[in-house]
Amino acid sequence: MMTVQVRFYTDPACPWSWAAEPALRRLMWEFEGELEFVWVMGGLARQFGPDYRDDEGRIGQGSDCFADLISHWLLVAADGLMPTDPRIWTESPLTSTYPACQAVKAAEEQGWELAYRYLRRLREGIMFERLKLDHPEALLAAARGTHLDRARFEIDLFSEAITEAFGADLDEVRNPPDEAREANAVRRTEGKERISFPSADFVGEGSRHGAWAIARSHASLRDAALAAGARQVNEGPLEPLEAIQRFGRCATRELEVLAEKPLPVLEAELWGMARDWKLKPVRALTGTLWEPA
């Protein structure tokens, strides 16, 4: 069976990528077994600080890049409705996203699905748990519960091969192809052009570049998958308990997209399952996630 390769351009600390998780999970479910992901790590920031600039997030326009990051995260949270806590930028700001990117490349040595579990764990840790995931000890600890082989992951994390793999990703991100430009998927960070995060390149058999999508909506991702030759195998609602069993912890917004239910109906159902000890709510500053009780 032919699978379509999805080159997914992202960064663990990218708020727009966090906002795109509902669409990404819907895509994974609808095209189950049809897509094979490559997590291309974009290196959003070599070093956060006074000189950091990101045109897309308007970071660096004020006198304090961390204040700009807080404002940007809140704007994205209001748009994407995913639980977010930007107090990380006042309490324990990341110094760089490069270590987390390199850790995802190390996880990818064990397959794209386990790498996604790990990438998701980093997103949760950064975006609403306010964890300083920018050094090896924290990145190794984050592997707990992801089903990664911990010993292998630690060896890969410090290997020269993974450093080279991340370097190749940076080169790819910073040399956008014509297809990305045509899709308006090019931005600037730290004075350099880069592919916009999150973006996805769906590559079918026998082609180098396929259907591009700025990966912020489910419709654009689904259309690109179909254009590249993938076959949709699931449709309709995925019930909340099934979604959480499949993906693990899910935000309310993700369950809204997966279950295709009006928000008031869904929230009543979720809190009812919490009352019955089937689900446990995990509260964040701007929302709620759900996991098995």
C-alpha positions in Angstrom: 0.0 0.0 0.0 1.4 3.4 -1.0 1.5 6.0 1.8 1.8 9.7 1.3 4.7 11.3 3.1 3.9 14.4 5.0 6.8 16.7 5.7 5.4 18.7 8.7 7.3 21.9 9.4 7.1 23.0 13.1 8.8 23.8 16.3 7.9 22.5 19.8 7.5 26.0 21.1 5.4 27.4 18.2 2.0 28.5 19.5 0.4 28.3 16.0 1.5 24.6 15.8 -0.1 24.0 19.2 -3.3 25.7 17.9 -3.2 23.3 14.9 -3.2 20.2 17.0 -7.0 19.7 16.6 -6.7 19.8 12.8 -3.6 17.5 12.9 -5.3 14.9 15.0 -8.4 14.9 12.9 -6.1 14.4 9.8 -4.3 11.5 11.5 -7.6 9.8 12.3 -9.3 10.4 8.9 -6.3 9.2 6.9 -5.2 6.4 9.3 -2.5 4.2 7.7 -2.4 6.5 4.6 0.1 9.1 5.8 3.7 8.8 7.0 5.0 11.9 8.8 8.4 13.5 8.9 8.7 16.0 11.7 10.9 18.8 10.2 12.2 20.9 13.1 12.4 24.6 12.3 14.5 26.0 15.1 12.2 28.9 16.0 14.9 30.5 18.2 18.6 29.9 18.6 18.4 32.2 21.6 15.6 34.2 23.1 16.6 37.6 24.3 16.8 41.3 23.5 17.9 40.7 19.9 15.4 38.1 19.0 13.0 39.0 16.1 10.1 37.1 14.6 8.1 39.0 12.0 5.2 36.6 12.0 4.6 36.9 15.8 5.7 40.6 15.9 8.3 39.6 18.4 11.0 42.3 18.8 8.8 45.3 17.9 8.7 46.4 21.5 11.4 46.9 24.1 11.0 43.4 25.7 10.9 40.3 23.6 9.3 38.3 26.4 6.4 40.7 26.7 5.9 40.4 23.0 5.9 36.6 23.3 3.2 36.8 26.0 1.1 39.0 23.8 1.6 36.7 20.8 0.7 33.6 22.7 -2.5 35.1 24.1 -3.6 36.3 20.6 -3.0 32.8 19.2 -4.8 31.2 22.2 -7.8 33.4 21.5 -7.8 32.3 17.9 -7.0 28.6 18.3 -8.8 28.0 21.7 -6.1 25.6 22.9 -5.1 25.8 26.6 -2.1 28.1 27.0 -0.2 29.7 29.8 2.3 32.3 28.7 3.5 33.0 32.2 6.4 30.7 31.3 8.0 33.8 29.8 8.1 35.6 33.2 8.8 32.6 35.4 11.1 30.2 33.5 11.7 31.4 30.0 13.2 29.1 27.4 16.7 30.2 26.3 16.4 28.4 23.0 14.2 25.9 21.1 17.1 24.2 19.5 17.6 21.5 22.2 13.9 20.6 22.0 14.0 20.4 18.2 17.1 18.1 18.4 15.3 15.9 21.0 12.4 15.4 18.6 14.9 14.3 15.9 16.3 11.8 18.4 12.8 10.5 19.1 12.2 10.2 15.4 14.8 7.5 15.2 12.2 5.2 16.8 9.5 6.0 14.2 7.3 8.9 13.4 4.4 7.9 15.7 6.6 7.7 18.8 8.2 11.0 17.7 4.8 12.5 17.6 4.0 11.3 21.1 7.2 12.9 22.3 6.6 16.2 20.3 3.2 16.4 21.8 4.6 15.9 25.3 7.0 18.8 24.7 4.2 21.0 23.4 2.1 20.4 26.5 5.1 21.0 28.8 6.0 24.3 27.1 2.6 25.7 26.1 0.6 25.2 29.3 2.7 23.4 32.0 5.4 26.2 31.9 8.3 23.7 31.9 11.7 24.8 31.0 12.4 22.2 28.3 15.6 23.6 26.9 18.3 21.3 28.5 19.1 17.6 28.3 17.9 16.6 31.8 14.4 18.0 31.2 14.2 16.7 27.7 15.1 13.2 28.9 12.6 13.4 31.7 9.9 14.4 29.2 10.3 11.0 27.5 8.5 9.2 30.4 5.2 7.9 29.3 5.8 8.3 25.6 6.8 4.6 25.0 10.2 5.6 23.7 13.1 3.3 24.5 14.7 5.6 27.0 18.3 4.2 26.7 18.3 4.4 22.9 16.7 7.9 23.1 19.5 9.1 25.4 22.2 7.8 23.1 20.6 9.3 20.1 20.0 12.7 21.8 23.8 13.2 22.2 24.8 11.7 18.9 26.5 13.6 16.1 24.0 12.0 13.6 21.1 13.7 15.3 23.0 17.1 15.3 23.5 16.6 11.6 19.8 15.7 11.1 18.6 18.8 12.8 21.1 20.8 10.8 19.6 19.4 7.6 16.1 20.4 8.9 17.3 24.0 9.5 18.7 24.1 6.0 15.4 22.9 4.5 13.3 25.3 6.5 15.5 28.3 5.6 15.5 27.6 1.9 11.8 27.6 1.0 10.9 26.0 -2.3 8.8 27.7 -4.9 5.8 25.7 -3.8 6.0 27.2 -0.3 6.1 30.7 -1.7 3.2 30.0 -4.0 1.2 28.8 -0.9 2.2 32.0 1.0 4.0 29.8 3.5 7.2 31.9 3.9 8.0 34.1 6.9 11.1 35.7 8.5 12.7 34.9 11.9 15.9 36.4 13.2 16.4 38.2 9.9 16.2 35.0 7.8 13.5 33.6 5.6 11.9 30.4 6.7 8.9 28.1 5.9 5.9 29.2 8.0 5.0 27.0 11.0 3.0 24.9 10.9 3.1 24.0 7.2 2.9 20.6 5.5 4.1 19.2 2.2 2.2 16.1 1.2 4.4 14.2 -1.2 2.9 11.3 -3.2 4.8 8.5 -4.9 7.3 9.7 -7.5 7.3 13.4 -6.7 9.7 15.6 -4.7 7.1 18.2 -3.7 3.4 17.7 -3.6 0.5 19.6 -2.2 1.3 22.3 0.3 -0.9 23.5 3.1 -0.4 26.1 5.8 -1.5 23.6 8.5 -3.8 25.7 10.6 -7.1 24.3 9.4 -8.5 20.8 9.0 -9.9 21.6 5.6 -6.6 22.7 4.1 -4.8 19.6 5.4 -7.5 17.2 4.2 -7.6 18.8 0.7 -3.8 18.5 0.5 -3.8 14.9 1.6 -6.4 14.0 -1.1 -4.5 16.0 -3.7 -1.4 14.0 -3.0 -3.2 10.7 -3.5 -4.1 9.7 0.1 -7.4 7.9 0.7 -9.7 9.0 3.5 -10.5 5.9 5.6 -12.5 7.4 8.5 -15.2 10.0 8.6 -17.8 11.4 10.9 -17.5 11.8 14.7 -14.8 10.2 16.9 -16.4 10.0 20.3 -14.5 11.7 23.2 -13.6 8.5 25.1 -12.4 6.9 21.8 -10.3 10.0 21.0 -8.6 10.0 24.4 -7.9 6.3 24.1 -6.4 6.8 20.7 -4.4 10.0 21.3 -4.0 10.3 25.0 -4.8 13.6 26.7 -7.0 15.9 24.6 -8.0 19.5 24.9 -11.7 20.5 24.8 -11.1 22.1 21.4 -9.5 18.9 20.0 -12.5 16.9 21.2 -14.9 19.5 19.6 -13.2 19.0 16.3 -12.9 15.2 16.6 -16.4 14.5 17.9 -18.1 17.2 15.7 -20.4 18.2 18.5 -21.5 21.7 19.5 -19.4 23.0 22.4 -22.2 23.3 25.0 -23.2 19.7 24.3 -19.6 18.4 24.4 -18.7 20.3 27.6 -21.8 18.9 29.4 -20.9 15.4 28.3 -17.2 15.8 29.4 -18.1 17.1 32.8 -20.7 14.3 33.2 -17.9 11.8 32.5 -15.7 13.6 35.0 -18.5 13.3 37.6 -18.7 9.6 36.9 -14.9 9.2 37.3 -14.4 8.3 33.7 -12.4 11.4 32.8 -10.1 13.7 34.7 -10.0 17.4 33.8 -6.6 19.1 33.6 -7.0 22.8 34.0 -4.8 25.3 32.3 -4.9 29.1 32.4 -7.0 29.4 29.2 -8.7 26.0 29.0 -9.1 22.4 30.0 -7.6 19.1 28.8 -9.0 15.7 29.5 -7.4 12.4 30.4 -8.5 9.0 31.8 -9.5 9.2 35.4 
